[in-house]
Each structure stands twice: as C-alpha cells, then as structure tokens.
C-alpha cells in the first residue's frame, strides 16, 4: 500500500481494535503489500488490513477457523469477526513471537505442510481453482494498458507459457483439494508451539503439487506421493505468474521492474530446460 492508503488502513485497524475492546495505542508495520500487517500495542495483537475490493478476508477467516478446529498447524484468530471500515476490511490474529535461533528443518516443513493439507481435505468451502488464478495472470499479460512496459516478444512468450502450463495442470488427472495457495517460507512461522502457517487469502483448489511449487525444493523432494513432472510444471507456472504480476503498472513490489526482467530470463531458461 502507498503511504496515504497505509495511513487510512492503520486508522481502520485502530478503530476495529477499539470496537473489539483491545488496547491499541500504537501500530508497527510488519509487512506492507496488498495487505497491511500491523502489530498493535500494547495488546500485542496482529491486524491484517486489506482493500474491501479484494473480498478475500472472510474466506481467510473461515478457512483459518475451520483448520484450527481440526488441529491444523495454523495461526489462531484473535476474533472471528471481519471488521469493515470505509474501503478497508480488518481481521485480528494472535501474535506469535518468532523463534529466530534456528531455521526450519526440511522434516519440519514437510510435516507441517502435510498436516495442513490433511486438515484442508476436511474443509468444504467455495474457493477459486488454481486455473482461475492463472487466468487472472493471463488477463493481465493480455492487457497492454495494465502492462505497458512489457515488450511484445516478452508478452507473447509469457502468454504462451501461462497457457501451456495452465493446460498441463488442469489436465494432469491428479487428485485436487483445498490448497494454501502460497505456502512459501514467508508464510510459515517457527513459533514456540511449532511451525504455523499464516495468510490464507490465496486459498484455491488444485493438486498439492501447486502448493509444493512455492516451498523449498527439498520439501517437494520429501513430500509423500508427489508427481515430480507435475511439480516441475507447477514451479515453472508459479514463476510465470509472479513474473506477470511484476509487469503490472500498479505493482508495488520492491524492485519489481528489475525482478520482472530477471524472472523472464529465468523463465526462458526453465522452458528450454524443460523441453530438452
């Protein structure tokens, strides 16, 4: 979020905290992207503030609540309510002091993700399909007004890559289930109670290989019953999608333009290697 929007989002979080009866005199920014994550003090509660237009906050809360009920490794909600304040929605979560004395082991990551997926198989909520998210990236690449700096040869290459891999995933024949959507290391906390997943706004349905594509390579190597060819396709698809986002004229990712160029080159290398 830009500075002015982040200020409005912070005011929305403080207002929601007051309605919830929390003591919040200060808010420290922990992460600023499409969602603003704040640590409210002195109550030490996490607030996540999203533009109301995203319409994903209620799904995130519903998924997290259902997963907590079945004992999945997820961060707990401070409140099941979704607060609407102007053009922002606010949700409140338990804050966990991170354990920084050691990194995740591959075994911990595999176990946590497998337990998350097991819990997700018990959750029946309407969610987008993986291919719906791919379609959003395809629409972005096709829209010259939204991606004005994307050169025509790069646009054609990226569009073709997204289309090929979308068909590969949808036609894989692999079992599908509810997925986290982006279970990368930034969305896994190492806490005193063990690893916990956060950020469920990207939940979708599809094969588990799509989730594994966001995790470190070693996790995919040790996760049970993986289709490794599909996993390779999903890793390339994931790279193609995040590359597309970097060319959005409204993208606020730090150093996004440089990454867009770098990832296009990497994507070409993966495509050549995958066809060799």
N, C-alpha and C positions, 0 to 999 in steps of 0.2 A: 504494500500500500504506500502511496505517496504521503508526504508529511502531513498535509492537511486532512486527508482521509484517515490516517492513523490517529490523529488527534480526535476526530469525531468518533472513531471506533473505541478509543480509550474512554471517552466520556460515556459511551454506551455501556461499556463493561462496568464502569464505576456505578452507573445508575442501576444496572441489573444486580450488582452485588448488594447495593443498598436495599433493593426490594427483597432480596433473599435473606437479609439480616446479617450480612457479612461486614466485618470491619475492614474497610479498604480506604486508606488514606493516600496510597501511592501505588503506581503500576510500573513495573520494569518490563521492557520489551525483551522477550526471549527469542522470538522469531517473527520476521515480517516478510510475508509473501502474499499470496492471495488471501490468506487468513492471518490475522494478527494474533500472536500468542503472548499473553501477559501474565506475569506473576504479581498478584495483588498482595499488598502488605498493609497491615501486619497479620492478616488472616492466613497468609500463605496458601492461597487457592489459585489455581490456574484458570484463566479466562481465555476462551478462543472466540474471536470476533470475525465474522465473515460478512461480505455483502449479502443483503437479503436476496438479491437476484440469483445467487448461486443455488439456493434451495436444497442444500445438502445437509444442513445442521441437524434437522430432525432425523434423517436417516442415520447419521453418525451416532446420535444419542441412542436411537432404537437398537442399532446393531451392538453398540458397546454394552448396553443394559442386558440384552439377551445373552451375550457372550459371558458377561460376569456371572449371570445366573447359573451357567453350566460349568463354571470354574475355569474358563479360558484365561490365558495369560494376557490380560488387558488392563490398562489404566482405569481406575474407578471414577465414576461420576461423582461430583460433589452434590449435584442436583439433577434430576431427570427433566427439569423444565428447560425449554428453549425460550429465551427472552428476546423479544423483538423491540428494538429501539430505533425508530426512524428507518433509515435504509440499511441497518445492520441487525444481525442476529448474534446472540451471545450464548455460549454454553460454558458451564463451570465444571472443573475436573479437580481431582485430588492431585496435589503437587508432590512429587517424589524427589527427594534429594538424590542426585545421581551418584553412583559409585564410580569413581574415576581412578581407582588404584590399579585396575587391570582391564584389559579389553575382553570382549566376548570370546569364548572358545567356539569353534565350529560346532561342537557337540551341543552346546547350549542353544545356539541359533537354530540348528536343525530340530532339536526337541521342542523349542518354543513355537516354531512355525508349524510343526506337525500337530501340536496340541491346539494351536489356533485354528488350523484347517479342520480338525476334528470337531471343534466347537461350532465352526461355521456351517458344517454339514447339518447341524440341528436347527439352524436359523432359517426361517421361511419368510423373507421379506422381498417385496418387489424392488429389484435393483437393475441397473443397466447391464448389458452384456459387454464383454471385452470389446467386441467388434463395434459397439456404439461409441466407445471412446476412440477407437481407430477412425471411425467415420468423422468424428469431430476434428481430428488432426488432418484428415483428407480435405475436409471443407476449408480449413484454414489455409492449406497449401494451394488450393484452387482459387482462393480469393486474393486477387492481386492487390486490392485496396488494403487488406489487412496485413499482407506480407510484401510491401512494395520493394524491399531491398533484396528479395530472393531472385537471383538471375534465372532466366528461362531454362537453361540447361539443368541447373540445380533443381528447379521446380519440377521439371519432367522426371528427373531421376528420383526425387523424393516421393512424388506421387506414385510412380511405378513401384517403388519399394514398398510403400504402405499398402498398395492394392494387392501385390503378390503375397505379402505376409498375412494380410487380413484373410485372404482365401485359404492360406495354409493352416491358420489357427482354426478357422470356422469349419474346415473340412478334415480336421485331424482325427475325428472319431473318438477322442479321449473323453473320459467322464468329466462332467462340469459341475461346479458347485459355487457357493459364495466365496469370494476372494477378498483379501485386504485391498488389493489394487496397487499398493506401493510399499511393500514390507521391506524397504531398504534399511540400512543401519541407522539412518537418521530417525526412523520411526520405531526403533526398538530401544527401550531404556533398560539399562542394567541397574536394578534397584536392590535394596537390602532384602526384599522379598523375592528376588529373582528377576529374569527378563520379562518386560511387559511391553506389549505393542500399544501404540497410540495412533491417532489420526486415521479415522475410518471414513472420511468424506469421499475417498476414491473407491469405495467398495463396488464390486461388479461381479458378474458371473462368468465363469470360464474354466479352463483346465488349470490345475495347480502350477503347471509349468510357467504360466504368465506371472504368477507371484514370484516363483523362484528366479525369474529373469531379473528381478530387482534386488535379489540378495547376492552376497558374495559368491563367486564361482564355486568355492569349496562347499558351500551349503547345498547347491544343486548336485554336486558330486556324491553327497552322502545321504540326500533325502531319499526315502524309500519309493520304489516303483515309479521312477521317472522315465519319460520318453525323452531321451537325450537329443534326438534330432529335433523334436518339437521345442525343447528347451533352447537349442541354438537359434531356431527361428524366432522364438519369443524374445530372446536377448537382442536380436537384430531389430525386431519390431519395436521393442521398448526404446532403443536408441533412435530409431526413425521418428517415433512420436515426440520424444523430448527435443529432438533436433527441430521438428516443426514448430514447437512452442517458442523456441528461441528466435524465430523469424517473425513472430507476431509483433507488429509495430507498438503494441501496448505492453509487451513483456517487460517486467521489472526485475528479472533475474539478474543478479550481479554479474557484470561482464558477459551478458548474454550474447551479444553480437559475436564476440570472439569465439565463444563456445559453439555458436551455430556454425561457424566456418570450420572449426576444429572437428566437430562431430560429423559434419558432412564428409570430410576426408576420411574419418574413421569408418563411417558407414560404407563408403565406397570400398574400403579395404575389406570389410566383413563380407560384403556382397560378392566381391571377386573371390575371396577365400572360400565362401560357402558354395560356390558353383564349380570350384576347381576339382 
